[in-house]
Amino acid sequence: MSVYQESGIELDLSATPQHEKHDTINTVLGGVDFQIIEPTGQLWLEMKSWSPNVIPTHRRGGQRRSYLSKMRSGKFGRELREKFLGTCTFLTLTGAPPAAPILYVLLLESTPADSALRSHMMTRMRSMLPRSGSRARAWMHTIEVVVVDITEWNARFPSYPARLLP
């Protein structure tokens, strides 16, 4: 199966023969939703959605405030960092440690008005993950982080189209 539904988003990975729905394999440590192997490195994808279509009308205000609060807080960043580190740990313990550059993509479906929050989240995530050449601990491979919405995802990764489910 190469078309997946995760967090109210449909993702088509038919164009890549090398991918795992990682969170179904790694059920103990927690991890990213998908691991995609590309010729130039690995793409680790975590998908989160605030979709007003699936939230009852009477709860949308509270859910929206909760989403914005979570985006602004350090809690959300720490949760996403834990998913990254859980994936690293799981792969290392199972004998397949990351051996290539990693692009950690956070696909956060939100409204266009939330672009500033996505930018803030990207800056925060970059500061929370290990970097090659960092003083605290040198990391063997480059780790990049991007935070995108579905429109940005489809523009950057047209081979792996995504759409918000109705």
C-alpha positions as CSV (number, residue, x, y, z in Angstrom):
1,M,0.0,0.0,0.0
2,S,1.4,3.4,-1.0
3,V,-1.4,5.8,-0.2
4,Y,-1.8,6.6,3.5
5,Q,-4.2,8.5,5.7
6,E,-2.7,10.2,8.7
7,S,-4.0,13.1,10.8
8,G,-6.8,13.9,8.3
9,I,-4.3,14.1,5.4
10,E,-3.9,11.7,2.5
11,L,-0.3,11.1,1.3
12,D,0.6,9.2,-1.9
13,L,4.0,7.6,-1.7
14,S,3.6,5.5,-4.8
15,A,6.6,7.2,-6.5
16,T,9.1,5.8,-3.9
17,P,9.6,2.1,-3.4
18,Q,11.6,2.7,-0.2
19,H,9.4,4.0,2.5
20,E,8.1,2.9,5.9
21,K,5.1,3.9,7.9
22,H,7.5,4.2,10.7
23,D,5.1,4.7,13.6
24,T,3.5,1.3,12.9
25,I,6.9,-0.4,13.2
26,N,8.2,1.6,16.1
27,T,5.4,1.3,18.6
28,V,7.6,1.3,21.8
29,L,9.7,4.5,21.6
30,G,7.5,6.7,19.5
31,G,8.7,8.1,16.2
32,V,7.9,10.0,13.1
33,D,5.0,9.0,10.9
34,F,7.0,8.1,7.7
35,Q,10.6,7.4,6.8
36,I,11.3,7.8,3.1
37,I,14.6,6.8,1.6
38,E,15.8,8.9,-1.3
39,P,19.1,8.7,-3.3
40,T,20.5,11.8,-1.5
41,G,19.3,10.9,2.0
42,Q,16.3,10.2,4.2
43,L,13.1,12.2,4.6
44,W,11.4,11.8,7.9
45,L,7.9,13.1,7.9
46,E,5.6,14.0,10.8
47,M,2.0,15.0,10.0
48,K,-0.3,17.1,12.2
49,S,-3.6,18.6,11.2
50,W,-6.0,21.1,12.6
51,S,-8.9,20.5,10.3
52,P,-12.1,22.4,10.9
53,N,-13.9,19.9,8.8
54,V,-13.5,17.1,11.4
55,I,-14.2,19.2,14.5
56,P,-17.8,19.8,15.5
57,T,-18.9,23.4,14.9
58,H,-19.5,24.1,18.6
59,R,-15.9,23.0,19.5
60,R,-14.0,24.8,16.7
61,G,-13.1,27.9,18.7
62,G,-11.7,25.9,21.6
63,Q,-9.8,23.5,19.3
64,R,-8.4,26.4,17.4
65,R,-7.2,28.2,20.5
66,S,-5.7,24.9,21.7
67,Y,-3.9,24.4,18.4
68,L,-2.5,27.9,18.5
69,S,-1.5,27.6,22.1
70,K,0.3,24.3,21.4
71,M,2.1,25.8,18.4
72,R,3.4,28.7,20.5
73,S,4.4,26.6,23.5
74,G,7.5,24.6,24.0
75,K,5.5,21.5,24.6
76,F,4.7,21.0,20.9
77,G,8.3,21.4,19.9
78,R,9.5,19.0,22.6
79,E,6.9,16.4,21.4
80,L,8.2,16.7,17.9
81,R,11.8,16.5,19.0
82,E,10.9,13.3,21.0
83,K,9.5,11.7,17.8
84,F,12.8,12.5,16.0
85,L,14.9,11.1,18.8
86,G,12.7,8.1,19.2
87,T,13.2,7.3,15.5
88,C,17.0,7.6,15.8
89,T,17.0,5.4,18.9
90,F,14.8,2.7,17.3
91,L,16.8,2.6,14.1
92,T,20.1,2.3,16.1
93,L,18.8,-0.4,18.4
94,T,17.5,-2.4,15.4
95,G,20.9,-2.3,13.6
96,A,20.0,0.3,11.0
97,P,21.2,3.7,12.4
98,P,20.7,6.7,10.2
99,A,23.5,6.6,7.6
100,A,22.6,9.6,5.4
101,P,21.6,13.2,5.7
102,I,18.1,13.6,7.2
103,L,15.4,16.1,6.2
104,Y,12.9,16.2,9.0
105,V,9.6,17.6,7.6
106,L,6.8,18.7,9.8
107,L,3.7,18.8,7.7
108,L,1.3,21.0,9.7
109,E,-2.0,21.6,8.1
110,S,-3.3,24.9,9.3
111,T,-4.7,28.1,7.9
112,P,-2.6,30.5,5.8
113,A,-2.6,33.0,8.7
114,D,-0.5,30.5,10.6
115,S,2.6,30.9,8.4
116,A,4.3,33.0,11.0
117,L,3.7,30.2,13.6
118,R,5.2,27.6,11.2
119,S,8.3,29.8,10.7
120,H,8.6,30.1,14.5
121,M,8.2,26.3,14.9
122,M,10.9,25.7,12.3
123,T,13.4,28.0,14.1
124,R,12.5,26.3,17.4
125,M,13.0,22.8,16.0
126,R,16.3,23.7,14.4
127,S,17.6,24.8,17.8
128,M,16.3,21.6,19.5
129,L,17.9,18.9,17.3
130,P,21.5,17.9,17.1
131,R,23.5,19.6,14.4
132,S,26.8,18.5,12.7
133,G,29.6,20.5,14.1
134,S,27.7,21.6,17.2
135,R,29.9,22.1,20.3
136,A,27.7,19.9,22.5
137,R,27.9,16.8,20.3
138,A,29.0,16.3,16.7
139,W,26.4,14.6,14.6
140,M,27.6,12.4,11.7
141,H,25.1,13.5,9.1
142,T,23.4,16.7,8.2
143,I,20.0,17.2,9.8
144,E,17.7,19.8,8.3
145,V,14.2,20.8,9.5
146,V,11.4,22.3,7.5
147,V,7.8,23.1,8.6
148,V,5.4,23.2,5.8
149,D,1.6,23.2,5.1
150,I,0.1,21.0,2.3
151,T,0.5,23.7,-0.4
152,E,4.2,24.1,0.5
153,W,4.6,20.3,0.7
154,N,3.1,19.7,-2.7
155,A,5.3,22.4,-4.2
156,R,8.5,21.1,-2.6
157,F,7.8,17.3,-3.0
158,P,5.5,17.0,-6.1
159,S,6.4,13.2,-6.3
160,Y,4.6,12.6,-3.0
161,P,1.3,14.5,-3.3
162,A,-0.8,15.2,-0.2
163,R,-4.3,16.5,0.3
164,L,-6.5,17.3,3.2
165,L,-9.3,14.8,3.6
166,P,-12.9,16.1,3.5
